[in-house]
Amino acid sequence: MLAIIFSSDAFAGYNANFDGKVKRVITYTYSTQILIEVENQPTSHPECTVFGLMVIDPDTPDNIRQLVLTRLMTAYATGEVVTIGYDNKGSCVNGRMKVFRVG
């Protein structure tokens, strides 16, 4: 008999969007995570517990994280409205909502 067990994160992922201007982009010299604040971002979540800043997962490959950071900084500098894709049911990183898309 073969049993396959999946964690609740096995199927978690990008399932919701919101639009807003990037208000803050925060990076640290001791971490690869990127924290962002965007207008209209959700203020509640069924699993995440830390609000105010969303996160680009530090486990995101370097080349992809750099593309996302470039997109965020361009939007921040120009005041452009972006679409943020996230998981409204799970996918928390250190209690923060994980960003899957910046468009």
Secondary structure, DSSP 8 states (H G I E B T S, - for coil): -------TTTT----EEEEEEEEEEEEETTEEEEEEEETT--S--SS----S-EEE-TTS-HHHHHHHHHHHHHHHHHT-EEEEEE-SSS-EETTEEBEEEE-
